Amino acid sequence: MEKHDSVAEVVAKFFSEARDTNPYASASTMRALDQVIRNTLANDLVSVAAVWRRCYQEASARIPAPSRDNPFPDKMLIQAAKQKKAVADRLSALGAQVVALEVPPEDRVYNRIRDNTALLEMLVEVDRGLAWAAHRLEELTQSPDQESAGWEESLSKLEALLRQRRQLIGGSP
């Protein structure tokens, strides 16, 4: 894989090298694709979190200032703002976790002891699941004011896939 290759050429090389007899070429290509997928995923999560932060700021602006007649604001308005902030914080934390994910080392001894090619193929599959979950979150962000059960499900799926990926690399939760 060269730096000047287009994305289509990189993907074509990935699929042609996946069955190559040289496991190091295949591993380096899959490692590069894993990194591209993770960086895109982190950017998507940060952009979705930014949308939720803006919704939180708008919800906070709708909360009236305390007055003598009404010293305590409406609990429903405060609850809605807190929920939006919690979703934004959770998305930001997940984006930071995705950026900090580990990859297997490029050590040839390590590659002989552990089936690195199979491991990288599993990582790419988990990363595809992560990308799908992030895409689902982006779809749900089109209408962030609507309450949807899909939010919790998509966030939980994303967290479960991140745990699965950590277990694949480190063998621990």
Contacts in CASP RR format, 6 or more apart in sequence:
PFRMAT RR
TARGET T0000
AUTHOR 0000-0000-0000
METHOD contacts of the structure
MODEL  1
MEKHDSVAEVVAKFFSEARDTNPYASASTMRALDQVIRNTLANDLVSVAA
VWRRCYQEASARIPAPSRDNPFPDKMLIQAAKQKKAVADRLSALGAQVVA
LEVPPEDRVYNRIRDNTALLEMLVEVDRGLAWAAHRLEELTQSPDQESAG
WEESLSKLEALLRQRRQLIGGSP
1 10 0 8 1.000
1 13 0 8 1.000
1 28 0 8 1.000
1 29 0 8 1.000
1 32 0 8 1.000
5 13 0 8 1.000
10 29 0 8 1.000
10 32 0 8 1.000
10 33 0 8 1.000
10 36 0 8 1.000
11 33 0 8 1.000
13 29 0 8 1.000
14 29 0 8 1.000
14 30 0 8 1.000
14 33 0 8 1.000
17 25 0 8 1.000
17 26 0 8 1.000
17 29 0 8 1.000
18 26 0 8 1.000
18 29 0 8 1.000
18 30 0 8 1.000
18 121 0 8 1.000
19 26 0 8 1.000
20 26 0 8 1.000
23 111 0 8 1.000
23 116 0 8 1.000
23 117 0 8 1.000
24 108 0 8 1.000
24 111 0 8 1.000
26 117 0 8 1.000
26 120 0 8 1.000
27 106 0 8 1.000
27 111 0 8 1.000
27 116 0 8 1.000
27 117 0 8 1.000
27 120 0 8 1.000
28 106 0 8 1.000
30 117 0 8 1.000
30 120 0 8 1.000
30 121 0 8 1.000
30 123 0 8 1.000
30 124 0 8 1.000
31 103 0 8 1.000
31 104 0 8 1.000
31 106 0 8 1.000
31 120 0 8 1.000
33 124 0 8 1.000
34 103 0 8 1.000
34 120 0 8 1.000
34 123 0 8 1.000
34 124 0 8 1.000
34 127 0 8 1.000
35 103 0 8 1.000
37 124 0 8 1.000
37 127 0 8 1.000
37 128 0 8 1.000
37 130 0 8 1.000
37 131 0 8 1.000
38 98 0 8 1.000
38 99 0 8 1.000
38 101 0 8 1.000
38 127 0 8 1.000
38 130 0 8 1.000
39 99 0 8 1.000
40 131 0 8 1.000
41 95 0 8 1.000
41 98 0 8 1.000
41 127 0 8 1.000
41 130 0 8 1.000
41 131 0 8 1.000
41 134 0 8 1.000
42 95 0 8 1.000
42 96 0 8 1.000
42 98 0 8 1.000
42 99 0 8 1.000
44 134 0 8 1.000
44 135 0 8 1.000
44 137 0 8 1.000
44 138 0 8 1.000
45 91 0 8 1.000
45 92 0 8 1.000
45 94 0 8 1.000
45 95 0 8 1.000
45 98 0 8 1.000
45 134 0 8 1.000
45 137 0 8 1.000
46 91 0 8 1.000
46 92 0 8 1.000
46 95 0 8 1.000
47 138 0 8 1.000
48 91 0 8 1.000
48 134 0 8 1.000
48 137 0 8 1.000
48 138 0 8 1.000
48 141 0 8 1.000
49 88 0 8 1.000
49 89 0 8 1.000
49 91 0 8 1.000
49 92 0 8 1.000
49 95 0 8 1.000
50 88 0 8 1.000
51 141 0 8 1.000
51 144 0 8 1.000
52 84 0 8 1.000
52 85 0 8 1.000
52 87 0 8 1.000
52 88 0 8 1.000
52 91 0 8 1.000
52 141 0 8 1.000
52 144 0 8 1.000
53 85 0 8 1.000
53 88 0 8 1.000
55 84 0 8 1.000
55 88 0 8 1.000
55 144 0 8 1.000
55 145 0 8 1.000
56 81 0 8 1.000
56 84 0 8 1.000
56 85 0 8 1.000
56 88 0 8 1.000
59 77 0 8 1.000
59 80 0 8 1.000
59 81 0 8 1.000
59 84 0 8 1.000
60 81 0 8 1.000
62 77 0 8 1.000
63 73 0 8 1.000
63 74 0 8 1.000
63 77 0 8 1.000
63 78 0 8 1.000
63 81 0 8 1.000
64 70 0 8 1.000
64 73 0 8 1.000
66 72 0 8 1.000
66 73 0 8 1.000
84 144 0 8 1.000
87 151 0 8 1.000
87 155 0 8 1.000
90 155 0 8 1.000
91 137 0 8 1.000
91 155 0 8 1.000
94 155 0 8 1.000
94 158 0 8 1.000
94 159 0 8 1.000
94 162 0 8 1.000
97 162 0 8 1.000
98 130 0 8 1.000
98 162 0 8 1.000
101 162 0 8 1.000
101 165 0 8 1.000
101 166 0 8 1.000
101 169 0 8 1.000
102 166 0 8 1.000
102 169 0 8 1.000
102 170 0 8 1.000
103 123 0 8 1.000
103 169 0 8 1.000
104 110 0 8 1.000
104 114 0 8 1.000
104 116 0 8 1.000
104 119 0 8 1.000
104 120 0 8 1.000
104 123 0 8 1.000
104 169 0 8 1.000
110 116 0 8 1.000
119 168 0 8 1.000
119 169 0 8 1.000
122 168 0 8 1.000
123 165 0 8 1.000
123 168 0 8 1.000
123 169 0 8 1.000
126 161 0 8 1.000
126 164 0 8 1.000
126 165 0 8 1.000
126 168 0 8 1.000
127 165 0 8 1.000
129 161 0 8 1.000
130 158 0 8 1.000
130 161 0 8 1.000
130 162 0 8 1.000
130 165 0 8 1.000
133 154 0 8 1.000
133 157 0 8 1.000
133 158 0 8 1.000
133 161 0 8 1.000
134 158 0 8 1.000
136 150 0 8 1.000
136 154 0 8 1.000
136 157 0 8 1.000
137 151 0 8 1.000
137 154 0 8 1.000
137 155 0 8 1.000
137 158 0 8 1.000
140 148 0 8 1.000
140 150 0 8 1.000
140 151 0 8 1.000
140 154 0 8 1.000
163 173 0 8 1.000
166 172 0 8 1.000
166 173 0 8 1.000
167 173 0 8 1.000
END
